[in-house]
Amino acid sequence: MILIDDPNIADHRQLNRRAALLVGGATLAGLALSKSALAQAAAAVTDTDILNFALNLEYLEAQFYTLAATGKTIDQVGIGITGPSGAAGGTVTVKSNPMVSFTTPLLQQFAAELATEEQNHVTFLRTALGASAVAMPNIDLLNSFNALALAAGLGATFDPFASETNFLLGAFIFEDVGVTAYLGAAGLISNKTYLDKAAGILAVEAYHAGSIRTRIFQAGAGAQAAASKIAATRALLDGTGNDDIGVGISAGAATIVDADQNALAFSRTTSQVLKIVYGGGSASGAFYPNGLNGTIK
C-alpha cells in the first residue's frame, strides 16, 4: 500500500523543496532536446519524428488504462504495436491480474472510456504515420511506479492497480505529462494538418487530466497530498522545479487545474518529458527500461 504523510501540505513550493531533498541524487543534466537544440542536431527533426515521439507516449497510456480496465494489453484487444517491416513490438512488465477491482461503477466506466480513447490515439497515430510508425518499446508498469513512489517520499512501493484511489494517482502521472508534452511539441510541427490533429489529441488529454485531478480532489486530503508530491517530483525531474501544480487548496481556492500564474497550461520540451518518463535517466529507465523507439529518445 502507498504510504501518505503530512496530508495537509498543499503549497507546491514547499513540496518542491521537500521533493528536492527526497530525490537527492537524481540526474538532472542533459536537457538537450529543446527546439533550438533539435534544430542544431545532426539531421532536422521531422514531423514524423515528433509524431513517433507522441506515439511512444500513447503506447504507455493505452497499456496502463487497458490493463486497469480489462486486465489485457492493447495488442490482446487488437491494437497494433509492430514497427516498420513488421518489427515486433516490445513487452509490458506488470503484475499478475492487473485489472482494478472497481467498486464505483461511474469510475469503472470512466476507466473504460480512458482505455478506449488512448487506444484510439495509438491507432490514429499509427495510421497517420503508416509504414513509418515505430514499434511499441518495452514498457514497465511495475518497477517504475515503485521507483517514483520512493522518489516522491510515498513509501517503497506503489501499486496503481490495487485500488480506485491508486488508479487515479497512476493516471495522474501520465495525463499531466501528456498535456505538457503535446503543448511543447506543437511549436515543432510544421505541417498544419498534423498540428491540427495534435491539438485535437492535446484537448482530449487535457479533458482526461482535468477529470482525474477533480476526482483526486474529491478523494480528500490523503490523495491530494500524494498527488502534490508526485507533481513536485515531476517538476524536479524535468529540471525546472516549478512547472507543475499539485492537487489541493491554495489561498482558499482549489488547485485542480495544472496551470501557471497566467492560467496557461505548462509546456515541456521533449527532453524534459523524457527526464520524467525515464525517472531522471538520460537514455532509458522507469517506464521505458530500454528507451523510446524513434529519433527523439
C-alpha contacts under 8 A as a table, 3 or more apart, distances in Angstrom:
res1	aa1	res2	aa2	distance
1	M	157	T	7.03
1	M	158	F	6.24
1	M	159	D	7.01
1	M	162	A	7.88
2	I	149	A	7.84
2	I	154	L	6.15
2	I	155	G	6.00
2	I	157	T	6.52
2	I	158	F	5.28
2	I	159	D	7.53
2	I	166	N	7.98
3	L	154	L	5.10
3	L	155	G	5.08
4	I	7	P	7.03
4	I	154	L	5.63
4	I	155	G	7.60
4	I	222	G	6.40
4	I	225	A	7.28
4	I	226	A	6.27
5	D	154	L	7.63
5	D	222	G	7.75
5	D	225	A	7.72
6	D	9	I	5.96
6	D	225	A	7.20
7	P	10	A	7.96
7	P	221	A	5.30
7	P	222	G	5.04
7	P	224	Q	7.31
7	P	225	A	4.96
7	P	226	A	7.83
8	N	221	A	6.42
8	N	225	A	6.90
9	I	14	Q	7.87
9	I	15	L	7.66
9	I	225	A	6.46
10	A	15	L	7.66
10	A	224	Q	7.79
10	A	225	A	6.68
10	A	228	S	6.94
10	A	246	G	7.29
10	A	247	V	7.32
10	A	248	G	5.38
10	A	249	I	6.09
10	A	250	S	6.72
11	D	14	Q	5.62
11	D	15	L	6.56
11	D	246	G	7.97
11	D	249	I	7.85
11	D	250	S	6.45
12	H	15	L	4.89
12	H	16	N	6.03
12	H	228	S	6.81
12	H	232	A	6.70
12	H	244	D	7.99
12	H	245	I	6.01
12	H	246	G	6.10
13	R	16	N	5.09
13	R	17	R	6.43
13	R	242	N	7.45
14	Q	17	R	5.24
14	Q	18	R	6.26
15	L	18	R	5.00
15	L	19	A	5.94
15	L	228	S	7.04
15	L	229	K	6.06
15	L	232	A	5.73
16	N	19	A	5.09
16	N	20	A	6.20
16	N	229	K	7.81
16	N	232	A	4.72
16	N	233	T	6.99
16	N	235	A	7.48
16	N	236	L	6.99
16	N	241	G	6.21
16	N	242	N	7.21
17	R	20	A	5.17
17	R	21	L	6.72
18	R	21	L	5.27
18	R	22	L	6.33
19	A	22	L	4.85
19	A	23	V	5.91
19	A	151	A	7.52
19	A	152	A	6.06
19	A	153	G	7.50
19	A	229	K	7.00
19	A	232	A	6.14
19	A	233	T	5.62
19	A	236	L	7.19
20	A	23	V	5.44
20	A	24	G	5.87
20	A	233	T	7.64
20	A	236	L	6.60
21	L	24	G	5.22
22	L	151	A	5.95
22	L	152	A	6.55
22	L	153	G	6.29
23	V	26	A	5.77
23	V	151	A	4.98
23	V	152	A	7.00
23	V	233	T	7.61
26	A	237	L	7.19
26	A	280	G	5.69
27	T	237	L	7.75
27	T	280	G	5.26
27	T	281	G	6.48
27	T	282	S	7.69
28	L	31	L	7.58
28	L	237	L	6.34
28	L	238	D	6.97
28	L	239	G	5.72
28	L	275	K	7.60
28	L	280	G	6.32
29	A	239	G	7.96
29	A	282	S	7.87
30	G	271	S	7.86
30	G	282	S	6.73
31	L	34	S	7.26
31	L	239	G	7.99
31	L	271	S	5.29
31	L	272	Q	6.42
32	A	37	A	5.94
32	A	38	L	7.75
32	A	271	S	6.28
33	L	36	S	7.74
33	L	37	A	5.40
33	L	38	L	5.41
33	L	269	T	6.83
33	L	270	T	5.97
33	L	271	S	4.87
34	S	37	A	5.18
34	S	38	L	6.00
34	S	269	T	5.31
34	S	270	T	6.58
34	S	271	S	6.54
35	K	38	L	5.13
35	K	39	A	6.25
35	K	188	L	6.72
35	K	269	T	7.32
36	S	39	A	5.12
36	S	40	Q	6.49
37	A	40	Q	5.14
37	A	41	A	6.18
38	L	41	A	5.05
38	L	44	A	6.97
38	L	45	V	6.56
39	A	44	A	5.81
39	A	45	V	7.11
40	Q	44	A	7.58
41	A	44	A	6.70
45	V	49	D	6.05
45	V	50	I	7.36
45	V	295	T	7.76
46	T	49	D	5.12
46	T	50	I	6.52
46	T	189	I	7.76
47	D	50	I	5.06
47	D	51	L	6.14
47	D	188	L	7.62
47	D	189	I	5.52
47	D	190	S	6.68
47	D	191	N	7.15
47	D	194	Y	7.81
48	T	51	L	5.14
48	T	52	N	6.09
48	T	129	L	6.79
48	T	132	S	7.45
49	D	52	N	5.14
49	D	53	F	6.21
49	D	294	G	6.67
49	D	295	T	5.85
49	D	296	I	6.59
50	I	53	F	5.01
50	I	54	A	6.38
50	I	185	A	7.09
50	I	188	L	7.62
50	I	189	I	7.26
50	I	296	I	7.37
51	L	54	A	4.98
51	L	55	L	6.09
51	L	125	L	6.99
51	L	129	L	7.54
52	N	55	L	4.75
52	N	56	N	6.27
52	N	125	L	7.86
52	N	129	L	7.79
52	N	133	A	6.35
52	N	134	V	6.34
52	N	293	N	7.87
52	N	294	G	6.38
53	F	56	N	5.34
53	F	57	L	6.79
53	F	292	L	7.76
53	F	293	N	7.82
53	F	294	G	6.91
53	F	295	T	7.85
53	F	296	I	6.12
53	F	297	K	7.75
54	A	57	L	5.21
54	A	58	E	6.24
54	A	182	Y	7.58
55	L	58	E	4.91
55	L	59	Y	6.14
55	L	122	V	6.23
55	L	125	L	6.29
55	L	126	R	7.48
55	L	133	A	7.99
55	L	134	V	7.82
56	N	59	Y	5.26
56	N	60	L	6.69
56	N	134	V	7.94
56	N	136	M	6.49
56	N	137	P	7.21
56	N	292	L	6.40
56	N	293	N	7.02
57	L	60	L	5.22
57	L	61	E	6.47
57	L	178	G	7.46
58	E	61	E	5.09
58	E	62	A	5.87
58	E	118	E	6.45
58	E	119	Q	7.89
58	E	121	H	6.58
58	E	122	V	5.75
59	Y	62	A	5.23
59	Y	63	Q	6.05
59	Y	119	Q	8.00
59	Y	122	V	6.32
59	Y	136	M	6.35
60	L	63	Q	5.31
60	L	64	F	6.27
60	L	139	I	6.80
60	L	287	F	7.85
61	E	64	F	5.21
61	E	65	Y	6.26
61	E	118	E	6.36
61	E	174	F	6.68
62	A	65	Y	5.42
62	A	66	T	5.89
62	A	74	I	6.83
62	A	115	A	5.90
62	A	116	T	7.96
62	A	118	E	4.69
62	A	119	Q	5.27
62	A	122	V	7.41
63	Q	66	T	5.25
63	Q	67	L	5.95
63	Q	73	T	5.72
63	Q	74	I	5.78
64	F	67	L	5.39
64	F	68	A	6.15
64	F	115	A	7.98
64	F	141	L	7.35
65	Y	68	A	4.98
65	Y	69	A	5.96
65	Y	111	A	6.65
65	Y	112	A	7.58
65	Y	114	L	6.37
65	Y	115	A	4.64
65	Y	118	E	7.74
65	Y	171	A	7.97
66	T	69	A	5.15
66	T	70	T	5.65
66	T	71	G	6.79
66	T	72	K	6.23
66	T	73	T	6.19
66	T	74	I	6.35
66	T	112	A	7.56
66	T	115	A	4.85
66	T	116	T	7.66
66	T	119	Q	7.99
67	L	70	T	5.33
67	L	71	G	4.20
67	L	72	K	4.88
67	L	73	T	5.69
67	L	74	I	7.90
67	L	98	P	6.05
67	L	99	M	5.73
68	A	71	G	5.85
68	A	98	P	6.00
68	A	99	M	4.45
68	A	100	V	5.16
68	A	111	A	7.50
68	A	161	F	6.25
68	A	167	F	7.69
69	A	99	M	5.72
69	A	100	V	6.49
69	A	108	Q	7.17
69	A	111	A	5.87
69	A	112	A	5.57
69	A	115	A	6.90
70	T	99	M	5.61
71	G	97	N	6.09
71	G	98	P	5.35
71	G	99	M	4.17
71	G	100	V	7.85
72	K	76	Q	6.05
72	K	77	V	7.05
72	K	99	M	7.88
73	T	76	Q	5.25
73	T	77	V	6.81
73	T	92	V	7.89
74	I	77	V	5.22
74	I	78	G	6.46
74	I	79	I	5.27
74	I	80	G	7.66
74	I	119	Q	7.16
75	D	78	G	5.00
75	D	79	I	4.74
75	D	80	G	5.88
75	D	81	I	6.52
76	Q	79	I	7.33
79	I	119	Q	6.91
79	I	122	V	7.75
79	I	123	T	6.83
80	G	123	T	7.18
81	I	88	A	7.43
81	I	89	G	5.04
81	I	90	G	7.78
81	I	135	A	5.37
81	I	136	M	5.13
82	T	86	G	5.62
82	T	87	A	5.40
82	T	88	A	4.95
82	T	89	G	4.63
82	T	134	V	7.12
82	T	135	A	4.43
82	T	136	M	6.54
83	G	86	G	5.41
83	G	87	A	4.61
83	G	88	A	6.44
83	G	89	G	6.72
83	G	131	A	7.58
83	G	132	S	7.55
83	G	133	A	5.83
83	G	134	V	4.51
83	G	135	A	3.71
83	G	136	M	7.36
84	P	87	A	5.68
84	P	131	A	5.50
84	P	132	S	6.03
84	P	133	A	6.48
84	P	134	V	6.42
84	P	135	A	7.25
85	S	131	A	7.53
87	A	135	A	6.59
88	A	135	A	6.61
89	G	135	A	4.88
89	G	136	M	4.76
89	G	137	P	6.34
89	G	138	N	7.71
90	G	135	A	7.22
90	G	136	M	5.36
90	G	137	P	4.67
90	G	138	N	4.28
90	G	139	I	7.18
91	T	137	P	7.28
91	T	138	N	4.85
91	T	139	I	6.26
92	V	138	N	5.99
92	V	139	I	4.79
92	V	140	D	5.75
92	V	141	L	7.10
93	T	138	N	7.96
93	T	139	I	6.24
93	T	140	D	4.60
93	T	141	L	5.69
93	T	142	L	6.18
94	V	98	P	7.18
94	V	140	D	6.56
94	V	141	L	5.08
94	V	142	L	5.04
95	K	98	P	5.90
95	K	141	L	7.99
95	K	142	L	6.47
98	P	161	F	5.71
99	M	161	F	6.56
100	V	161	F	5.07
100	V	162	A	6.36
100	V	163	S	6.40
100	V	164	E	7.15
100	V	167	F	7.56
101	S	162	A	7.57
101	S	163	S	6.70
101	S	164	E	7.58
102	F	105	P	7.04
102	F	107	L	7.26
102	F	108	Q	5.79
102	F	163	S	7.20
102	F	164	E	6.11
103	T	108	Q	7.78
103	T	164	E	7.70
104	T	107	L	5.42
104	T	108	Q	6.30
105	P	108	Q	5.01
105	P	109	Q	6.17
106	L	109	Q	5.13
106	L	110	F	6.17
107	L	110	F	4.87
107	L	111	A	6.12
107	L	164	E	7.91
108	Q	111	A	5.08
108	Q	112	A	6.30
109	Q	112	A	5.03
109	Q	113	E	6.29
110	F	113	E	5.03
110	F	114	L	6.28
111	A	114	L	5.06
111	A	115	A	6.20
112	A	115	A	5.09
112	A	116	T	6.23
113	E	116	T	5.14
113	E	117	E	6.14
114	L	117	E	5.24
114	L	118	E	6.09
114	L	208	H	7.43
115	A	118	E	5.36
115	A	119	Q	6.10
116	T	119	Q	5.11
116	T	120	N	6.17
117	E	120	N	4.92
117	E	121	H	6.26
118	E	121	H	4.94
118	E	122	V	6.41
119	Q	122	V	5.19
119	Q	123	T	6.32
120	N	123	T	5.03
120	N	124	F	5.91
121	H	124	F	5.06
121	H	125	L	6.11
121	H	201	I	7.41
122	V	125	L	5.37
122	V	126	R	6.05
123	T	126	R	5.12
123	T	127	T	6.05
124	F	127	T	5.16
124	F	128	A	6.14
125	L	128	A	4.99
125	L	129	L	6.03
125	L	133	A	7.73
126	R	129	L	5.15
126	R	130	G	5.86
126	R	133	A	5.39
127	T	130	G	5.05
127	T	133	A	7.99
129	L	132	S	5.26
129	L	133	A	5.04
130	G	133	A	5.78
134	V	293	N	6.16
134	V	294	G	6.29
135	A	293	N	6.91
136	M	293	N	7.23
137	P	288	Y	7.08
137	P	290	N	7.36
137	P	291	G	7.12
137	P	292	L	5.82
137	P	293	N	5.94
138	N	288	Y	6.06
138	N	289	P	6.63
138	N	290	N	6.43
138	N	291	G	7.77
139	I	287	F	5.53
139	I	288	Y	5.07
139	I	289	P	6.74
140	D	143	N	6.47
140	D	144	S	6.02
140	D	286	A	6.81
140	D	287	F	4.79
140	D	288	Y	6.21
140	D	289	P	6.69
141	L	144	S	5.88
141	L	145	F	6.53
141	L	287	F	6.37
142	L	145	F	5.78
142	L	146	N	6.79
142	L	159	D	7.47
143	N	146	N	5.12
143	N	147	A	6.24
143	N	286	A	7.08
144	S	147	A	5.24
144	S	148	L	6.29
144	S	279	G	7.82
144	S	285	G	7.93
144	S	286	A	4.33
144	S	287	F	5.33
145	F	148	L	5.09
145	F	149	A	6.08
145	F	157	T	7.22
145	F	158	F	5.79
145	F	159	D	6.98
145	F	160	P	7.59
145	F	286	A	7.74
146	N	149	A	5.16
146	N	150	L	6.27
146	N	156	A	6.18
146	N	157	T	4.35
146	N	158	F	5.15
146	N	159	D	7.55
147	A	150	L	5.19
147	A	151	A	6.20
147	A	156	A	7.51
147	A	157	T	7.44
147	A	279	G	7.82
147	A	286	A	7.30
148	L	151	A	5.03
148	L	152	A	6.06
148	L	230	I	7.88
148	L	279	G	7.16
149	A	152	A	5.18
149	A	153	G	6.15
149	A	154	L	4.93
149	A	155	G	5.83
149	A	156	A	6.29
149	A	157	T	6.09
149	A	158	F	5.95
149	A	230	I	7.95
150	L	153	G	5.20
150	L	154	L	5.89
150	L	155	G	5.37
150	L	156	A	4.95
150	L	157	T	6.89
151	A	154	L	7.65
151	A	233	T	7.19
152	A	229	K	5.69
152	A	230	I	5.84
152	A	232	A	7.86
152	A	233	T	5.75
153	G	229	K	7.55
154	L	157	T	7.90
154	L	158	F	7.98
154	L	226	A	7.00
154	L	229	K	7.97
155	G	158	F	7.39
158	F	166	N	7.93
159	D	162	A	5.45
159	D	166	N	6.81
160	P	163	S	7.06
160	P	166	N	4.61
160	P	167	F	4.70
160	P	168	L	7.76
160	P	169	L	7.03
160	P	170	G	5.22
161	F	164	E	7.65
161	F	166	N	6.50
161	F	167	F	5.59
162	A	166	N	6.32
162	A	167	F	7.28
163	S	166	N	5.16
163	S	167	F	6.11
164	E	167	F	5.03
164	E	168	L	6.37
165	T	168	L	5.14
165	T	169	L	6.35
165	T	216	I	7.49
165	T	219	A	7.44
165	T	223	A	7.10
166	N	169	L	5.04
166	N	170	G	6.13
167	F	170	G	5.08
167	F	171	A	6.14
168	L	171	A	5.01
168	L	172	F	5.97
168	L	212	I	6.28
168	L	215	R	7.57
168	L	216	I	6.69
169	L	172	F	4.85
169	L	173	I	6.59
169	L	216	I	7.48
169	L	223	A	7.64
169	L	226	A	7.71
169	L	227	A	6.35
170	G	173	I	5.45
170	G	174	F	7.10
171	A	174	F	5.41
171	A	175	E	6.25
171	A	212	I	7.14
172	F	175	E	5.62
172	F	176	D	6.41
172	F	209	A	6.80
172	F	212	I	6.34
172	F	213	R	6.85
172	F	227	A	7.32
173	I	176	D	6.32
173	I	177	V	6.70
173	I	230	I	7.25
173	I	231	A	7.84
174	F	177	V	5.35
174	F	178	G	6.06
175	E	178	G	4.92
175	E	179	V	6.30
175	E	205	E	6.12
175	E	206	A	7.36
175	E	208	H	6.59
175	E	209	A	5.04
176	D	179	V	5.26
176	D	180	T	6.45
176	D	205	E	7.95
176	D	206	A	7.62
176	D	209	A	5.81
176	D	258	D	7.61
177	V	180	T	5.27
177	V	181	A	6.00
177	V	273	V	6.92
178	G	181	A	5.03
178	G	182	Y	6.22
178	G	202	L	7.68
178	G	205	E	6.51
179	V	182	Y	5.45
179	V	183	L	6.24
179	V	202	L	5.81
179	V	205	E	5.78
179	V	206	A	5.85
179	V	209	A	7.81
179	V	267	S	7.77
180	T	183	L	5.13
180	T	184	G	6.01
180	T	265	A	7.23
180	T	266	F	5.62
180	T	267	S	4.37
180	T	268	R	5.21
181	A	184	G	5.12
181	A	185	A	6.11
181	A	267	S	6.54
181	A	268	R	5.50
181	A	269	T	6.79
181	A	270	T	6.74
181	A	273	V	6.36
182	Y	185	A	5.06
182	Y	186	A	6.11
182	Y	198	A	6.94
182	Y	199	A	7.55
182	Y	201	I	7.94
182	Y	202	L	5.72
182	Y	267	S	7.93
183	L	186	A	5.31
183	L	187	G	7.77
183	L	202	L	7.06
183	L	266	F	7.79
183	L	267	S	5.41
183	L	268	R	7.25
184	G	187	G	6.56
184	G	188	L	7.87
184	G	267	S	4.84
184	G	268	R	4.94
184	G	269	T	5.29
184	G	270	T	7.25
185	A	188	L	5.28
185	A	189	I	6.77
185	A	269	T	6.99
185	A	270	T	7.20
186	A	189	I	5.56
186	A	195	L	6.43
186	A	198	A	7.28
186	A	199	A	7.58
187	G	190	S	7.87
189	I	192	K	7.53
189	I	194	Y	7.11
189	I	195	L	5.97
190	S	194	Y	7.87
190	S	195	L	7.32
191	N	194	Y	5.34
191	N	195	L	6.18
192	K	195	L	4.79
192	K	196	D	6.04
193	T	196	D	5.16
193	T	197	K	6.46
194	Y	197	K	5.16
194	Y	198	A	6.07
195	L	198	A	5.03
195	L	199	A	6.10
196	D	199	A	5.14
196	D	200	G	6.40
197	K	200	G	4.94
197	K	201	I	6.45
198	A	201	I	5.12
198	A	202	L	6.12
199	A	202	L	4.88
199	A	203	A	6.21
200	G	203	A	5.21
200	G	204	V	6.55
201	I	204	V	5.15
201	I	205	E	6.21
202	L	205	E	5.10
202	L	206	A	6.13
203	A	206	A	5.05
203	A	207	Y	6.27
204	V	207	Y	4.98
204	V	208	H	6.25
205	E	208	H	4.98
205	E	209	A	6.10
206	A	209	A	4.97
206	A	210	G	6.05
207	Y	210	G	5.26
207	Y	211	S	6.17
208	H	211	S	5.24
208	H	212	I	6.15
209	A	212	I	5.17
209	A	213	R	6.02
210	G	213	R	5.18
210	G	214	T	6.06
210	G	256	I	6.95
210	G	257	V	6.52
211	S	214	T	5.15
211	S	215	R	6.33
212	I	215	R	5.18
212	I	216	I	6.25
213	R	216	I	5.03
213	R	217	F	6.14
213	R	247	V	6.72
213	R	256	I	5.63
213	R	257	V	7.57
214	T	217	F	5.05
214	T	218	Q	6.24
214	T	256	I	5.97
215	R	218	Q	5.01
215	R	219	A	6.15
216	I	219	A	4.97
216	I	220	G	7.04
216	I	223	A	5.93
216	I	224	Q	6.14
216	I	227	A	7.75
216	I	247	V	7.35
217	F	220	G	5.84
217	F	221	A	7.70
217	F	223	A	7.30
217	F	224	Q	5.86
217	F	247	V	6.23
217	F	248	G	6.41
217	F	256	I	7.00
219	A	222	G	7.74
219	A	223	A	6.03
219	A	224	Q	7.50
220	G	223	A	5.77
220	G	224	Q	6.18
221	A	224	Q	4.98
221	A	225	A	6.01
221	A	248	G	7.49
222	G	225	A	5.25
222	G	226	A	6.37
223	A	226	A	5.16
223	A	227	A	6.18
224	Q	227	A	5.17
224	Q	228	S	6.11
224	Q	246	G	7.43
224	Q	247	V	5.14
224	Q	248	G	5.48
225	A	228	S	5.10
225	A	229	K	6.28
225	A	246	G	7.91
225	A	247	V	7.30
225	A	248	G	7.31
226	A	229	K	5.23
226	A	230	I	6.34
227	A	230	I	5.04
227	A	231	A	6.19
227	A	246	G	5.90
227	A	247	V	6.08
228	S	231	A	5.02
228	S	232	A	6.19
228	S	245	I	6.98
228	S	246	G	3.69
228	S	247	V	5.51
228	S	248	G	7.49
229	K	232	A	5.08
229	K	233	T	6.18
229	K	246	G	7.10
230	I	233	T	5.09
230	I	234	R	6.23
230	I	246	G	7.62
231	A	234	R	5.13
231	A	235	A	6.34
231	A	244	D	5.58
231	A	245	I	6.09
231	A	246	G	5.31
232	A	235	A	5.16
232	A	236	L	6.25
232	A	241	G	7.07
232	A	242	N	7.59
232	A	244	D	6.53
232	A	245	I	7.34
232	A	246	G	7.12
233	T	236	L	4.97
233	T	237	L	6.05
234	R	237	L	5.10
234	R	238	D	6.22
234	R	244	D	7.25
234	R	276	I	5.94
235	A	238	D	5.37
235	A	239	G	6.45
235	A	240	T	5.68
235	A	241	G	4.47
235	A	242	N	5.71
235	A	243	D	5.65
235	A	244	D	5.69
236	L	239	G	5.27
236	L	240	T	6.12
236	L	241	G	4.46
236	L	242	N	7.65
237	L	240	T	7.80
237	L	241	G	7.71
237	L	272	Q	7.86
237	L	275	K	5.99
237	L	276	I	5.63
237	L	279	G	6.98
237	L	280	G	5.61
238	D	241	G	7.43
238	D	271	S	7.93
238	D	272	Q	4.58
238	D	273	V	6.79
238	D	275	K	5.43
238	D	276	I	5.91
238	D	280	G	7.68
239	G	272	Q	7.22
240	T	243	D	6.22
241	G	244	D	7.89
242	N	245	I	7.81
243	D	260	D	7.44
243	D	266	F	6.21
244	D	258	D	6.50
244	D	259	A	7.55
244	D	266	F	7.26
245	I	255	T	7.22
245	I	257	V	7.94
245	I	258	D	5.31
245	I	259	A	7.00
246	G	255	T	6.83
246	G	256	I	7.84
246	G	258	D	7.37
247	V	254	A	7.43
247	V	255	T	5.24
247	V	256	I	5.56
248	G	254	A	5.70
248	G	255	T	5.37
248	G	256	I	7.11
249	I	252	G	5.98
249	I	253	A	5.32
249	I	254	A	4.38
249	I	255	T	5.73
250	S	253	A	5.36
250	S	254	A	6.29
250	S	255	T	6.70
255	T	258	D	7.08
258	D	265	A	6.45
258	D	266	F	7.33
259	A	262	N	7.51
259	A	263	A	5.07
259	A	264	L	5.13
259	A	265	A	4.54
259	A	266	F	5.92
260	D	263	A	5.18
260	D	264	L	5.46
260	D	265	A	6.43
260	D	266	F	6.52
261	Q	264	L	7.39
268	R	271	S	7.88
268	R	272	Q	5.75
268	R	273	V	6.24
269	T	272	Q	5.17
269	T	273	V	6.34
270	T	273	V	5.11
270	T	274	L	6.16
270	T	296	I	7.59
271	S	274	L	4.99
271	S	275	K	6.22
272	Q	275	K	5.11
272	Q	276	I	6.63
273	V	276	I	5.31
273	V	277	V	6.40
274	L	277	V	5.21
274	L	278	Y	5.68
274	L	282	S	7.96
274	L	297	K	7.21
275	K	278	Y	5.19
275	K	279	G	5.94
275	K	280	G	4.79
275	K	281	G	6.20
275	K	282	S	6.84
276	I	279	G	5.04
276	I	280	G	6.11
277	V	280	G	7.78
277	V	285	G	7.46
277	V	286	A	6.22
277	V	287	F	5.71
277	V	288	Y	7.00
278	Y	281	G	5.05
278	Y	282	S	7.23
278	Y	283	A	7.34
278	Y	284	S	5.32
278	Y	285	G	4.29
278	Y	286	A	4.80
278	Y	287	F	6.23
278	Y	288	Y	6.27
278	Y	289	P	7.63
278	Y	291	G	7.68
279	G	285	G	6.10
279	G	286	A	5.14
279	G	287	F	7.75
280	G	285	G	7.74
281	G	284	S	5.69
281	G	285	G	5.67
281	G	286	A	7.99
283	A	290	N	7.96
283	A	291	G	5.95
283	A	297	K	6.68
284	S	288	Y	5.88
284	S	289	P	5.38
284	S	290	N	5.29
284	S	291	G	4.11
284	S	292	L	7.47
285	G	288	Y	5.28
285	G	289	P	4.23
285	G	290	N	6.66
285	G	291	G	6.70
286	A	289	P	5.76
288	Y	291	G	4.94
288	Y	292	L	6.46
291	G	297	K	6.58
292	L	296	I	7.69
292	L	297	K	5.38
293	N	296	I	7.79
293	N	297	K	6.90
294	G	297	K	6.75
